[in-house]
Amino acid sequence: MKTKLLLIFLLFYSYTLINAFSFRVTQLPNGNKFSCANCHVSPLGGGARNDFGRLIEQKYTDQNGNVIWNSSVAAEDADGDGFTNGQELQDPNGVWRQGQPNPGNFNNVFNPGDRNSKPSGTSVEKYNLIYTFKLEQNYPNPFNPSTKINFEIPNSSLVSLKLYDMFGNEITSLINEYKSAGFYSYNLNAENLNLASGFYIYTLRAGNFSFSRKMLLIK
């Protein structure tokens, strides 16, 4: 009887412990892909921690046990596989914060605590890209009827791309959404917006960055 009671207690304790710390999954970018296996040897959580889990426990939790995700933890390579924790979780600069959309490509997320889970082949190259804020000149310019607007952002940001006439009147909002670090391209079609020939201004805002360029539509 005592053995059964002890077993029940241990099972209840393990279940409670696992659920008590499952909140940490949401405190990592793309943490839901590997869930508790981000930090634990067992995919169910609890028990022995893997290399990433030990790193988090030793250096990157606050007094309440919450994960402190920042540029420092993103820059470390916990499992020694040659890729930083941030690279494997698709946030190489450690700029993602809880509550924001998950950064990067979910299919390219790897486990920072498992050295056998890592990018391979041509997928390695993309991790060496350095992004900055940039708004390129549309191409072609002049255009008719469509043109492409390319831009670049270095971290997850609320991105706004708007189109104005030459008097500064807003015509339409082309983009207004959170985007992760990377290169982006927007295809503007004058026919869809019923634009007349003339000069237009397009403005990109992301974080503290704001920049505008002119384009010319000739029909």
Summary of the structure (lengths in Angstrom):
residues: 219
radius of gyration: 23.5
end to end distance: 88.2
largest distance: 88.2
contacts: 636
relative contact order: 0.11
helix: 28%
strand: 28%
